[in-house]
Amino acid sequence: MLPNDPVMLLSYINLKLRDFYPSLDALCEDLDIDREELTEKLAAINYRYDEGTNRFA
């Protein structure tokens, strides 16, 4: 289950990306997460996915 708080969600997703997944697509597929919904939630707190660093920044 994903955290509802956007800042906690950011921390959780970046940890997963850093430690377990080579890309956001791989994470979303494996955890059955809607990529668009996730990116919109994090964009609301001014974070965007950076493919080069494989994290939201």
mmCIF file of the N, C-alpha and C atoms, coordinates in Angstrom:
data_MODEL
# 
_entry.id   MODEL 
# 
loop_
_atom_site.group_PDB 
_atom_site.id 
_atom_site.type_symbol 
_atom_site.label_atom_id 
_atom_site.label_alt_id 
_atom_site.label_comp_id 
_atom_site.label_asym_id 
_atom_site.label_entity_id 
_atom_site.label_seq_id 
_atom_site.pdbx_PDB_ins_code 
_atom_site.Cartn_x 
_atom_site.Cartn_y 
_atom_site.Cartn_z 
_atom_site.occupancy 
_atom_site.B_iso_or_equiv 
_atom_site.pdbx_formal_charge 
_atom_site.auth_seq_id 
_atom_site.auth_comp_id 
_atom_site.auth_asym_id 
_atom_site.auth_atom_id 
_atom_site.pdbx_PDB_model_num 
ATOM 1   N N  . MET A 1 1  ? 0.837  -1.178 0.000   1.00 0.00 ? 1  MET A N  1 
ATOM 2   C CA . MET A 1 1  ? 0.000  0.000  0.000   1.00 0.00 ? 1  MET A CA 1 
ATOM 3   C C  . MET A 1 1  ? 0.887  1.248  0.000   1.00 0.00 ? 1  MET A C  1 
ATOM 4   N N  . LEU A 1 2  ? 0.554  2.194  -0.860  1.00 0.00 ? 2  LEU A N  1 
ATOM 5   C CA . LEU A 1 2  ? 1.346  3.408  -0.977  1.00 0.00 ? 2  LEU A CA 1 
ATOM 6   C C  . LEU A 1 2  ? 0.934  4.443  0.065   1.00 0.00 ? 2  LEU A C  1 
ATOM 7   N N  . PRO A 1 3  ? 1.892  5.223  0.556   1.00 0.00 ? 3  PRO A N  1 
ATOM 8   C CA . PRO A 1 3  ? 1.560  6.301  1.493   1.00 0.00 ? 3  PRO A CA 1 
ATOM 9   C C  . PRO A 1 3  ? 0.657  7.342  0.826   1.00 0.00 ? 3  PRO A C  1 
ATOM 10  N N  . ASN A 1 4  ? -0.266 7.894  1.571   1.00 0.00 ? 4  ASN A N  1 
ATOM 11  C CA . ASN A 1 4  ? -1.155 8.932  1.043   1.00 0.00 ? 4  ASN A CA 1 
ATOM 12  C C  . ASN A 1 4  ? -0.507 10.307 1.072   1.00 0.00 ? 4  ASN A C  1 
ATOM 13  N N  . ASP A 1 5  ? 0.332  10.550 2.069   1.00 0.00 ? 5  ASP A N  1 
ATOM 14  C CA . ASP A 1 5  ? 1.008  11.839 2.183   1.00 0.00 ? 5  ASP A CA 1 
ATOM 15  C C  . ASP A 1 5  ? 2.017  11.976 1.036   1.00 0.00 ? 5  ASP A C  1 
ATOM 16  N N  . PRO A 1 6  ? 1.957  13.067 0.269   1.00 0.00 ? 6  PRO A N  1 
ATOM 17  C CA . PRO A 1 6  ? 2.842  13.210 -0.896  1.00 0.00 ? 6  PRO A CA 1 
ATOM 18  C C  . PRO A 1 6  ? 4.336  13.166 -0.556  1.00 0.00 ? 6  PRO A C  1 
ATOM 19  N N  . VAL A 1 7  ? 4.736  13.725 0.568   1.00 0.00 ? 7  VAL A N  1 
ATOM 20  C CA . VAL A 1 7  ? 6.159  13.723 0.933   1.00 0.00 ? 7  VAL A CA 1 
ATOM 21  C C  . VAL A 1 7  ? 6.609  12.312 1.317   1.00 0.00 ? 7  VAL A C  1 
ATOM 22  N N  . MET A 1 8  ? 5.771  11.597 2.029   1.00 0.00 ? 8  MET A N  1 
ATOM 23  C CA . MET A 1 8  ? 6.094  10.211 2.365   1.00 0.00 ? 8  MET A CA 1 
ATOM 24  C C  . MET A 1 8  ? 6.103  9.347  1.099   1.00 0.00 ? 8  MET A C  1 
ATOM 25  N N  . LEU A 1 9  ? 5.185  9.619  0.197   1.00 0.00 ? 9  LEU A N  1 
ATOM 26  C CA . LEU A 1 9  ? 5.137  8.905  -1.090  1.00 0.00 ? 9  LEU A CA 1 
ATOM 27  C C  . LEU A 1 9  ? 6.428  9.140  -1.865  1.00 0.00 ? 9  LEU A C  1 
ATOM 28  N N  . LEU A 1 10 ? 6.884  10.376 -1.911  1.00 0.00 ? 10 LEU A N  1 
ATOM 29  C CA . LEU A 1 10 ? 8.132  10.710 -2.582  1.00 0.00 ? 10 LEU A CA 1 
ATOM 30  C C  . LEU A 1 10 ? 9.294  9.900  -2.010  1.00 0.00 ? 10 LEU A C  1 
ATOM 31  N N  . SER A 1 11 ? 9.403  9.879  -0.712  1.00 0.00 ? 11 SER A N  1 
ATOM 32  C CA . SER A 1 11 ? 10.482 9.147  -0.051  1.00 0.00 ? 11 SER A CA 1 
ATOM 33  C C  . SER A 1 11 ? 10.395 7.657  -0.361  1.00 0.00 ? 11 SER A C  1 
ATOM 34  N N  . TYR A 1 12 ? 9.211  7.098  -0.275  1.00 0.00 ? 12 TYR A N  1 
ATOM 35  C CA . TYR A 1 12 ? 8.995  5.673  -0.539  1.00 0.00 ? 12 TYR A CA 1 
ATOM 36  C C  . TYR A 1 12 ? 9.370  5.314  -1.981  1.00 0.00 ? 12 TYR A C  1 
ATOM 37  N N  . ILE A 1 13 ? 8.878  6.102  -2.931  1.00 0.00 ? 13 ILE A N  1 
ATOM 38  C CA . ILE A 1 13 ? 9.123  5.805  -4.345  1.00 0.00 ? 13 ILE A CA 1 
ATOM 39  C C  . ILE A 1 13 ? 10.605 5.953  -4.676  1.00 0.00 ? 13 ILE A C  1 
ATOM 40  N N  . ASN A 1 14 ? 11.248 7.009  -4.194  1.00 0.00 ? 14 ASN A N  1 
ATOM 41  C CA . ASN A 1 14 ? 12.670 7.179  -4.482  1.00 0.00 ? 14 ASN A CA 1 
ATOM 42  C C  . ASN A 1 14 ? 13.515 6.065  -3.864  1.00 0.00 ? 14 ASN A C  1 
ATOM 43  N N  . LEU A 1 15 ? 13.138 5.612  -2.685  1.00 0.00 ? 15 LEU A N  1 
ATOM 44  C CA . LEU A 1 15 ? 13.844 4.484  -2.068  1.00 0.00 ? 15 LEU A CA 1 
ATOM 45  C C  . LEU A 1 15 ? 13.701 3.230  -2.927  1.00 0.00 ? 15 LEU A C  1 
ATOM 46  N N  . LYS A 1 16 ? 12.487 2.946  -3.374  1.00 0.00 ? 16 LYS A N  1 
ATOM 47  C CA . LYS A 1 16 ? 12.255 1.772  -4.223  1.00 0.00 ? 16 LYS A CA 1 
ATOM 48  C C  . LYS A 1 16 ? 13.033 1.880  -5.535  1.00 0.00 ? 16 LYS A C  1 
ATOM 49  N N  . LEU A 1 17 ? 13.021 3.070  -6.135  1.00 0.00 ? 17 LEU A N  1 
ATOM 50  C CA . LEU A 1 17 ? 13.751 3.266  -7.390  1.00 0.00 ? 17 LEU A CA 1 
ATOM 51  C C  . LEU A 1 17 ? 15.245 3.078  -7.180  1.00 0.00 ? 17 LEU A C  1 
ATOM 52  N N  . ARG A 1 18 ? 15.757 3.601  -6.101  1.00 0.00 ? 18 ARG A N  1 
ATOM 53  C CA . ARG A 1 18 ? 17.191 3.500  -5.825  1.00 0.00 ? 18 ARG A CA 1 
ATOM 54  C C  . ARG A 1 18 ? 17.624 2.064  -5.554  1.00 0.00 ? 18 ARG A C  1 
ATOM 55  N N  . ASP A 1 19 ? 16.827 1.344  -4.762  1.00 0.00 ? 19 ASP A N  1 
ATOM 56  C CA . ASP A 1 19 ? 17.266 0.033  -4.283  1.00 0.00 ? 19 ASP A CA 1 
ATOM 57  C C  . ASP A 1 19 ? 16.789 -1.166 -5.104  1.00 0.00 ? 19 ASP A C  1 
ATOM 58  N N  . PHE A 1 20 ? 15.697 -1.009 -5.848  1.00 0.00 ? 20 PHE A N  1 
ATOM 59  C CA . PHE A 1 20 ? 15.101 -2.204 -6.458  1.00 0.00 ? 20 PHE A CA 1 
ATOM 60  C C  . PHE A 1 20 ? 14.751 -2.120 -7.943  1.00 0.00 ? 20 PHE A C  1 
ATOM 61  N N  . TYR A 1 21 ? 14.578 -0.928 -8.499  1.00 0.00 ? 21 TYR A N  1 
ATOM 62  C CA . TYR A 1 21 ? 14.047 -0.834 -9.859  1.00 0.00 ? 21 TYR A CA 1 
ATOM 63  C C  . TYR A 1 21 ? 14.924 0.019  -10.763 1.00 0.00 ? 21 TYR A C  1 
ATOM 64  N N  . PRO A 1 22 ? 15.157 -0.429 -11.987 1.00 0.00 ? 22 PRO A N  1 
ATOM 65  C CA . PRO A 1 22 ? 15.991 0.321  -12.919 1.00 0.00 ? 22 PRO A CA 1 
ATOM 66  C C  . PRO A 1 22 ? 15.261 1.490  -13.583 1.00 0.00 ? 22 PRO A C  1 
ATOM 67  N N  . SER A 1 23 ? 13.929 1.535  -13.444 1.00 0.00 ? 23 SER A N  1 
ATOM 68  C CA . SER A 1 23 ? 13.160 2.612  -14.077 1.00 0.00 ? 23 SER A CA 1 
ATOM 69  C C  . SER A 1 23 ? 11.803 2.754  -13.396 1.00 0.00 ? 23 SER A C  1 
ATOM 70  N N  . LEU A 1 24 ? 11.175 3.897  -13.656 1.00 0.00 ? 24 LEU A N  1 
ATOM 71  C CA . LEU A 1 24 ? 9.830  4.132  -13.123 1.00 0.00 ? 24 LEU A CA 1 
ATOM 72  C C  . LEU A 1 24 ? 8.834  3.151  -13.738 1.00 0.00 ? 24 LEU A C  1 
ATOM 73  N N  . ASP A 1 25 ? 9.002  2.848  -15.008 1.00 0.00 ? 25 ASP A N  1 
ATOM 74  C CA . ASP A 1 25 ? 8.098  1.894  -15.664 1.00 0.00 ? 25 ASP A CA 1 
ATOM 75  C C  . ASP A 1 25 ? 8.177  0.521  -15.006 1.00 0.00 ? 25 ASP A C  1 
ATOM 76  N N  . ALA A 1 26 ? 9.386  0.074  -14.670 1.00 0.00 ? 26 ALA A N  1 
ATOM 77  C CA . ALA A 1 26 ? 9.552  -1.229 -14.017 1.00 0.00 ? 26 ALA A CA 1 
ATOM 78  C C  . ALA A 1 26 ? 8.882  -1.236 -12.650 1.00 0.00 ? 26 ALA A C  1 
ATOM 79  N N  . LEU A 1 27 ? 9.055  -0.152 -11.894 1.00 0.00 ? 27 LEU A N  1 
ATOM 80  C CA . LEU A 1 27 ? 8.419  -0.053 -10.582 1.00 0.00 ? 27 LEU A CA 1 
ATOM 81  C C  . LEU A 1 27 ? 6.904  -0.100 -10.705 1.00 0.00 ? 27 LEU A C  1 
ATOM 82  N N  . CYS A 1 28 ? 6.360  0.717  -11.594 1.00 0.00 ? 28 CYS A N  1 
ATOM 83  C CA . CYS A 1 28 ? 4.907  0.781  -11.760 1.00 0.00 ? 28 CYS A CA 1 
ATOM 84  C C  . CYS A 1 28 ? 4.324  -0.558 -12.208 1.00 0.00 ? 28 CYS A C  1 
ATOM 85  N N  . GLU A 1 29 ? 5.006  -1.220 -13.118 1.00 0.00 ? 29 GLU A N  1 
ATOM 86  C CA . GLU A 1 29 ? 4.532  -2.522 -13.591 1.00 0.00 ? 29 GLU A CA 1 
ATOM 87  C C  . GLU A 1 29 ? 4.554  -3.561 -12.469 1.00 0.00 ? 29 GLU A C  1 
ATOM 88  N N  . ASP A 1 30 ? 5.653  -3.616 -11.746 1.00 0.00 ? 30 ASP A N  1 
ATOM 89  C CA . ASP A 1 30 ? 5.803  -4.624 -10.695 1.00 0.00 ? 30 ASP A CA 1 
ATOM 90  C C  . ASP A 1 30 ? 4.851  -4.392 -9.521  1.00 0.00 ? 30 ASP A C  1 
ATOM 91  N N  . LEU A 1 31 ? 4.653  -3.129 -9.143  1.00 0.00 ? 31 LEU A N  1 
ATOM 92  C CA . LEU A 1 31 ? 3.796  -2.818 -7.994  1.00 0.00 ? 31 LEU A CA 1 
ATOM 93  C C  . LEU A 1 31 ? 2.356  -2.511 -8.395  1.00 0.00 ? 31 LEU A C  1 
ATOM 94  N N  . ASP A 1 32 ? 2.056  -2.609 -9.684  1.00 0.00 ? 32 ASP A N  1 
ATOM 95  C CA . ASP A 1 32 ? 0.717  -2.340 -10.220 1.00 0.00 ? 32 ASP A CA 1 
ATOM 96  C C  . ASP A 1 32 ? 0.248  -0.938 -9.826  1.00 0.00 ? 32 ASP A C  1 
ATOM 97  N N  . ILE A 1 33 ? 1.089  0.042  -10.155 1.00 0.00 ? 33 ILE A N  1 
ATOM 98  C CA . ILE A 1 33 ? 0.809  1.446  -9.873  1.00 0.00 ? 33 ILE A CA 1 
ATOM 99  C C  . ILE A 1 33 ? 0.538  2.158  -11.193 1.00 0.00 ? 33 ILE A C  1 
ATOM 100 N N  . ASP A 1 34 ? -0.448 3.048  -11.199 1.00 0.00 ? 34 ASP A N  1 
ATOM 101 C CA . ASP A 1 34 ? -0.739 3.863  -12.369 1.00 0.00 ? 34 ASP A CA 1 
ATOM 102 C C  . ASP A 1 34 ? 0.315  4.974  -12.449 1.00 0.00 ? 34 ASP A C  1 
ATOM 103 N N  . ARG A 1 35 ? 1.160  4.913  -13.472 1.00 0.00 ? 35 ARG A N  1 
ATOM 104 C CA . ARG A 1 35 ? 2.270  5.874  -13.595 1.00 0.00 ? 35 ARG A CA 1 
ATOM 105 C C  . ARG A 1 35 ? 1.768  7.307  -13.661 1.00 0.00 ? 35 ARG A C  1 
ATOM 106 N N  . GLU A 1 36 ? 0.734  7.551  -14.434 1.00 0.00 ? 36 GLU A N  1 
ATOM 107 C CA . GLU A 1 36 ? 0.215  8.910  -14.584 1.00 0.00 ? 36 GLU A CA 1 
ATOM 108 C C  . GLU A 1 36 ? -0.293 9.464  -13.253 1.00 0.00 ? 36 GLU A C  1 
ATOM 109 N N  . GLU A 1 37 ? -1.011 8.648  -12.510 1.00 0.00 ? 37 GLU A N  1 
ATOM 110 C CA . GLU A 1 37 ? -1.526 9.072  -11.206 1.00 0.00 ? 37 GLU A CA 1 
ATOM 111 C C  . GLU A 1 37 ? -0.372 9.381  -10.244 1.00 0.00 ? 37 GLU A C  1 
ATOM 112 N N  . LEU A 1 38 ? 0.633  8.523  -10.243 1.00 0.00 ? 38 LEU A N  1 
ATOM 113 C CA . LEU A 1 38 ? 1.794  8.725  -9.380  1.00 0.00 ? 38 LEU A CA 1 
ATOM 114 C C  . LEU A 1 38 ? 2.525  10.012 -9.742  1.00 0.00 ? 38 LEU A C  1 
ATOM 115 N N  . THR A 1 39 ? 2.796  10.224 -11.018 1.00 0.00 ? 39 THR A N  1 
ATOM 116 C CA . THR A 1 39 ? 3.527  11.420 -11.427 1.00 0.00 ? 39 THR A CA 1 
ATOM 117 C C  . THR A 1 39 ? 2.716  12.686 -11.155 1.00 0.00 ? 39 THR A C  1 
ATOM 118 N N  . GLU A 1 40 ? 1.405  12.620 -11.266 1.00 0.00 ? 40 GLU A N  1 
ATOM 119 C CA . GLU A 1 40 ? 0.561  13.780 -10.950 1.00 0.00 ? 40 GLU A CA 1 
ATOM 120 C C  . GLU A 1 40 ? 0.614  14.108 -9.462  1.00 0.00 ? 40 GLU A C  1 
ATOM 121 N N  . LYS A 1 41 ? 0.566  13.087 -8.617  1.00 0.00 ? 41 LYS A N  1 
ATOM 122 C CA . LYS A 1 41 ? 0.641  13.320 -7.161  1.00 0.00 ? 41 LYS A CA 1 
ATOM 123 C C  . LYS A 1 41 ? 1.958  13.978 -6.783  1.00 0.00 ? 41 LYS A C  1 
ATOM 124 N N  . LEU A 1 42 ? 3.044  13.521 -7.380  1.00 0.00 ? 42 LEU A N  1 
ATOM 125 C CA . LEU A 1 42 ? 4.346  14.083 -7.038  1.00 0.00 ? 42 LEU A CA 1 
ATOM 126 C C  . LEU A 1 42 ? 4.581  15.425 -7.729  1.00 0.00 ? 42 LEU A C  1 
ATOM 127 N N  . ALA A 1 43 ? 3.970  15.643 -8.867  1.00 0.00 ? 43 ALA A N  1 
ATOM 128 C CA . ALA A 1 43 ? 4.059  16.950 -9.529  1.00 0.00 ? 43 ALA A CA 1 
ATOM 129 C C  . ALA A 1 43 ? 3.354  18.017 -8.695  1.00 0.00 ? 43 ALA A C  1 
ATOM 130 N N  . ALA A 1 44 ? 2.348  17.615 -7.940  1.00 0.00 ? 44 ALA A N  1 
ATOM 131 C CA . ALA A 1 44 ? 1.622  18.554 -7.080  1.00 0.00 ? 44 ALA A CA 1 
ATOM 132 C C  . ALA A 1 44 ? 2.522  19.155 -5.999  1.00 0.00 ? 44 ALA A C  1 
ATOM 133 N N  . ILE A 1 45 ? 3.623  18.472 -5.660  1.00 0.00 ? 45 ILE A N  1 
ATOM 134 C CA . ILE A 1 45 ? 4.588  19.020 -4.702  1.00 0.00 ? 45 ILE A CA 1 
ATOM 135 C C  . ILE A 1 45 ? 5.900  19.373 -5.418  1.00 0.00 ? 45 ILE A C  1 
ATOM 136 N N  . ASN A 1 46 ? 5.771  19.613 -6.729  1.00 0.00 ? 46 ASN A N  1 
ATOM 137 C CA . ASN A 1 46 ? 6.873  20.102 -7.565  1.00 0.00 ? 46 ASN A CA 1 
ATOM 138 C C  . ASN A 1 46 ? 8.030  19.122 -7.744  1.00 0.00 ? 46 ASN A C  1 
ATOM 139 N N  . TYR A 1 47 ? 7.724  17.850 -7.867  1.00 0.00 ? 47 TYR A N  1 
ATOM 140 C CA . TYR A 1 47 ? 8.741  16.843 -8.157  1.00 0.00 ? 47 TYR A CA 1 
ATOM 141 C C  . TYR A 1 47 ? 8.419  16.184 -9.483  1.00 0.00 ? 47 TYR A C  1 
ATOM 142 N N  . ARG A 1 48 ? 9.447  16.000 -10.298 1.00 0.00 ? 48 ARG A N  1 
ATOM 143 C CA . ARG A 1 48 ? 9.315  15.367 -11.608 1.00 0.00 ? 48 ARG A CA 1 
ATOM 144 C C  . ARG A 1 48 ? 10.289 14.195 -11.676 1.00 0.00 ? 48 ARG A C  1 
ATOM 145 N N  . TYR A 1 49 ? 9.903  13.189 -12.433 1.00 0.00 ? 49 TYR A N  1 
ATOM 146 C CA . TYR A 1 49 ? 10.782 12.035 -12.608 1.00 0.00 ? 49 TYR A CA 1 
ATOM 147 C C  . TYR A 1 49 ? 11.924 12.394 -13.542 1.00 0.00 ? 49 TYR A C  1 
ATOM 148 N N  . ASP A 1 50 ? 13.133 12.066 -13.139 1.00 0.00 ? 50 ASP A N  1 
ATOM 149 C CA . ASP A 1 50 ? 14.337 12.275 -13.937 1.00 0.00 ? 50 ASP A CA 1 
ATOM 150 C C  . ASP A 1 50 ? 14.873 10.903 -14.332 1.00 0.00 ? 50 ASP A C  1 
ATOM 151 N N  . GLU A 1 51 ? 14.754 10.579 -15.611 1.00 0.00 ? 51 GLU A N  1 
ATOM 152 C CA . GLU A 1 51 ? 15.205 9.261  -16.092 1.00 0.00 ? 51 GLU A CA 1 
ATOM 153 C C  . GLU A 1 51 ? 16.706 9.071  -15.907 1.00 0.00 ? 51 GLU A C  1 
ATOM 154 N N  . GLY A 1 52 ? 17.475 10.142 -16.045 1.00 0.00 ? 52 GLY A N  1 
ATOM 155 C CA . GLY A 1 52 ? 18.924 10.047 -15.937 1.00 0.00 ? 52 GLY A CA 1 
ATOM 156 C C  . GLY A 1 52 ? 19.397 9.602  -14.562 1.00 0.00 ? 52 GLY A C  1 
ATOM 157 N N  . THR A 1 53 ? 18.706 10.070 -13.529 1.00 0.00 ? 53 THR A N  1 
ATOM 158 C CA . THR A 1 53 ? 19.072 9.695  -12.156 1.00 0.00 ? 53 THR A CA 1 
ATOM 159 C C  . THR A 1 53 ? 18.132 8.658  -11.572 1.00 0.00 ? 53 THR A C  1 
ATOM 160 N N  . ASN A 1 54 ? 17.075 8.322  -12.310 1.00 0.00 ? 54 ASN A N  1 
ATOM 161 C CA . ASN A 1 54 ? 16.068 7.353  -11.888 1.00 0.00 ? 54 ASN A CA 1 
ATOM 162 C C  . ASN A 1 54 ? 15.493 7.707  -10.513 1.00 0.00 ? 54 ASN A C  1 
ATOM 163 N N  . ARG A 1 55 ? 15.064 8.961  -10.407 1.00 0.00 ? 55 ARG A N  1 
ATOM 164 C CA . ARG A 1 55 ? 14.432 9.399  -9.167  1.00 0.00 ? 55 ARG A CA 1 
ATOM 165 C C  . ARG A 1 55 ? 13.588 10.636 -9.430  1.00 0.00 ? 55 ARG A C  1 
ATOM 166 N N  . PHE A 1 56 ? 12.716 10.927 -8.487  1.00 0.00 ? 56 PHE A N  1 
ATOM 167 C CA . PHE A 1 56 ? 11.948 12.158 -8.534  1.00 0.00 ? 56 PHE A CA 1 
ATOM 168 C C  . PHE A 1 56 ? 12.777 13.241 -7.865  1.00 0.00 ? 56 PHE A C  1 
ATOM 169 N N  . ALA A 1 57 ? 12.910 14.353 -8.555  1.00 0.00 ? 57 ALA A N  1 
ATOM 170 C CA . ALA A 1 57 ? 13.716 15.462 -8.028  1.00 0.00 ? 57 ALA A CA 1 
ATOM 171 C C  . ALA A 1 57 ? 13.012 16.776 -8.283  1.00 0.00 ? 57 ALA A C  1 
# 
